[in-house]
Amino acid sequence: MQQKRKRRSPYPTWFFLPAAIIYGTLFLVPNIASLWFSLTRWDLFTAEFIGLANFRQFFSEPFLVKSILNTIIYAVVTSGLKTVLGLLLAVLLVSPIIWRGALRTIVFFPVMVSTIGVGIAFTALMHPTRGAINVALENAFGIIGPGWLTDPSLALLSVAFVDIWKGVGLATVIYMAGVVSIPQDYYEASRIDGATKVQQFWRITLPLVWPATITVVTLSLISGLRYFELIWAMTGGGPGFASDVVASMIYKQYQAGFYGLATAGNVVLFILIALIVLPMTWWFNRREVEA
Amino acid sequence: MNRDIAKSRQRRRIAAGVLTMTAFLAVFVTPFIFILFQAVKDRRAANRLEFSWPESWHFWENLVAVIEARNYIVLLAFFNSTIITVASVTLLVIFAAMVGYVLSRRRTRFNGIVMALVLAGLMIPPAVVPTIWVLQGLGLFKTIHGFVLIQVAYGLSFSILLFRAFIATIPRELDEAAIIDGAKPLQVFFKVVLPLLKPVVVTNIVVQSVTIFNDFVNALYYMPGRENVTVQLTLFNFQSQFSSQYNLLFMNILLITIPPLLVFIFFNRQIVAGMTAGAIKG
């Protein structure tokens, strides 16, 4: 009475197949192929091996180097402010404030809206002479506002500001879930010991929302490094190359027909993300274990 | 005296609420009011870019003008975007649920690799030009079905994580009972498990459809050309074409904002649940 045949599992591994085929063909294969094509001069039909020339170009052309710096600035500024503001808003929105539901809805709505639409609206609001922001500044304080998107030293930060405006709701929602899951006992016990609200925030809330912090920082950093929609809608990388990031440079090189260089840009972006995100995740997780 | 304290505390709460609401309205709602005002103004008034109450309302006129622009391209774009969104989300939900199901039910030798690939999908930027090369090789470049598959490939990671976390909370006994009754794996999955996943399916549908409907960059790369326009591409192209007709440009923004707004009104709770799911595990 031995088992006749090994019974098939009711959870067959071929359930992975449909997803694996699509993911493999359209995500994995291109990414692996990019390692080769980034070493070539390429027009989609013939690829000529040129070694590391694309990478050398990426790190020697001033505007390409600048785009790498801009990417880091943009990601750090947006991610940092989304994290800080998201936590503060979350603490506010889980406190027993009136109209709490409505307030939560208001913060989150911009997350859902078309980035291009938001970009166009803010481009109009930031118009150097006619835009509502500068008109308001002049009427209220008599200040002549700067050219938010036309001043090369401001353009990138202005776009980053809009990015924060649009994305802070997501950070807030993630933090809200984190803050709610902190047991109330901690707050009660500390209140009996005479802790102030500020002390409670630093000593209880901040350490205990650590997992949410990891998520918010990682998510916003990765998206800050990768996306260029808003930049494309608002400045197109300009004025000049002042607000270009690696992702928008990749698109520009692609448009210009430099496919090998564009692909090298992709590899650079990947390495950049890995260099920033992997050590950070490792550090975050170690701190979590210690805590 | 206690009542006085309670009363002053109550008053402070109301004051804090009013203050917060005012700040929130000023920061988060004003830009939307600006969009609305711009969309209903006449051409001259809109081009002044003033943030002011419209002197005259031209809602219908502008709406019709936007829809008729460039031979009804907005309608075509809405049609394409709807098809893309519905098709991609359907495939995403089914395929991701299948992966999440086996991943959380059975320890296979693939589990480690699958999880590594899922995380890689969240982190690694897609290699766009080689993807175009692959799509061309398959004859799928600039086609709607090719674009649907792209959206599925890019969305899988997030959906799989959502499903895996949720399926782990469903007792195994349920599917084991069906297996003992002789159900085949596909039957177990579609008839027993999938119906139990309704909350996470709704979350997936809502989050992914908003993401895909709003996606611009992928459309920019993979859907060049006139007949395959999506709503976001049309809006982007209108930016240069309508540079002297801000009323129409903003009417288009308004139109594009309506579908997510509807989704948001009906599924507010699921969206928030979905955005935070898995977030707390770290």
Interface residues (C-beta under 8 A of the other chain):
Chain A: S9 P10 Y11 P12 T13 F15 F16 P18 A19 I22 Y23 T25 L26 F27 L28 V29 P30 N31 A33 S34 F37 W42 L44 L92 P96 I97 I98 W99 A102 L103 R104 T105 I106 V107 F108 F109 P110 M112 V113 S114 T115 I116 G117 V118 I120 A121 F122 A124 L125 H127 R130 G131 A132 V135 A136 W165 L170 V173 I174 M176 A177 G178 S181 W210 P211 A212 I214 T215 I222 L225 R226 Y227 F228 E229 W232 A233 A247 I250 Y251 Y254 Y259 A262 T263 N266 V267 L269 F270 I273 A274 V277 F284 N285 E288
Chain B: R13 I14 A16 G17 T20 M21 F24 L25 V27 F28 V29 P31 F32 F34 I35 Q38 R48 L49 E50 F51 L91 I94 F95 A96 M98 V99 Y101 V102 R105 R106 T108 F110 V114 L117 G121 L122 M123 I124 P125 P126 A127 V128 V129 P130 T131 I132 W133 V134 L135 Q136 L138 L149 I150 V152 A153 Y154 L156 I160 D175 E176 I179 P185 V188 F189 V210 N214 F216 V217 L220 Y221 V231 Q232 L235 F236 Q239 Y246 L249 F250 I253 I256 T257 P260 L261 V263 F264 N268 I271 V272 M275 T276 A279 I280 K281 G282
